[in-house]
Amino acid sequence: MLRLTLNNTAAILAPRLKGLLSQPRCLQSTGDDQKTTARVLNQEVGAGLMVDGYSQNGFRLNNGMSVIGPIALFPKSVLSWRVRNENDITEDSLSLFYLLEPKLDILVIGVGDRGNTLNPRVFKYLRNKGLNIEVLPTDAACTTFNFLNDEKRYVAAALIPPTNIRSDEEDLVQTQRRRNQLFLGTLEDEIV
């Protein structure tokens, strides 16, 4: 599941990130002033936040930020969302989304694991408020949000981290490869 989300997100983001991945986040000046300057990796005008990965603890965004717990995600901002599970999703916990002006094109709700559902009363309430919603397991909700955000739709996501995450051998191999690359990159920096 994680691999599918990352692959889908990578395909969307590859053209956008091509030149940015090699840029450092901070540069130390070599002059007498010794100033440190920061660069924002999401420099493209109109580039929004996207979910790069998720775990049982939270989410990793494309700007390098990791957020713990459930989140309310918008194209340019992220907020902590005070729910514990899908049973805590109520009209009040979603009020922010239907009070926004202009109205959202769509709200993607990630209810955690497959099989979790949204209370039909809440679903009906949101539809009566004129809000288009898509209720999905969190892995699919992340991919849907990324796609719609890349399409420049006015989208938001309410995401609960899943409690059950399946991984396969390929996920483990990719994780080991990333660790080795990080380790080798550190060694090369020390040698030079």
Secondary structure as the mmCIF struct_conf table of DSSP 4:
data_model
#
loop_
_struct_conf.conf_type_id
_struct_conf.id
_struct_conf.beg_label_comp_id
_struct_conf.beg_label_asym_id
_struct_conf.beg_label_seq_id
_struct_conf.end_label_comp_id
_struct_conf.end_label_asym_id
_struct_conf.end_label_seq_id
HELX_RH_AL_P HELX_RH_AL_P1 LEU A 2 LEU A 17
TURN_TY1_P TURN_TY1_P1 LYS A 18 SER A 22
BEND BEND1 GLN A 23 GLN A 23
BEND BEND2 ARG A 25 ARG A 25
STRN STRN1 CYS A 26 GLN A 28
BEND BEND3 GLY A 31 GLY A 31
TURN_TY1_P TURN_TY1_P2 ASP A 32 ASP A 33
STRN STRN2 THR A 36 ALA A 38
BEND BEND4 LEU A 41 LEU A 41
BEND BEND5 GLU A 44 GLU A 44
TURN_TY1_P TURN_TY1_P3 VAL A 45 GLY A 46
STRN STRN3 VAL A 51 TYR A 54
BEND BEND6 GLN A 56 ASN A 57
STRN STRN4 GLY A 58 LEU A 61
TURN_TY1_P TURN_TY1_P4 ASN A 62 ASN A 63
BEND BEND7 GLY A 64 GLY A 64
STRN STRN5 SER A 66 ILE A 68
BEND BEND8 GLY A 69 GLY A 69
STRN STRN6 ILE A 71 LEU A 73
BEND BEND9 PRO A 75 LYS A 76
STRN STRN7 VAL A 78 SER A 80
BEND BEND10 ARG A 84 ASN A 85
HELX_RH_3T_P HELX_RH_3T_P1 GLU A 86 ASP A 88
TURN_TY1_P TURN_TY1_P5 GLU A 91 LEU A 94
HELX_RH_AL_P HELX_RH_AL_P2 SER A 95 LEU A 99
BEND BEND11 GLU A 101 PRO A 102
HELX_LH_PP_P HELX_LH_PP_P1 LYS A 103 LEU A 104
BEND BEND12 ASP A 105 ASP A 105
STRN STRN8 ILE A 106 GLY A 110
BEND BEND13 GLY A 112 ASP A 113
TURN_TY1_P TURN_TY1_P6 ARG A 114 GLY A 115
HELX_RH_AL_P HELX_RH_AL_P3 PRO A 120 ASN A 128
TURN_TY1_P TURN_TY1_P7 LYS A 129 GLY A 130
STRN STRN9 ILE A 133 LEU A 136
HELX_RH_AL_P HELX_RH_AL_P4 THR A 138 ASP A 150
TURN_TY1_P TURN_TY1_P8 GLU A 151 LYS A 152
STRN STRN10 VAL A 155 LEU A 159
BEND BEND14 THR A 163 THR A 163
HELX_RH_AL_P HELX_RH_AL_P5 GLU A 169 ILE A 191
#
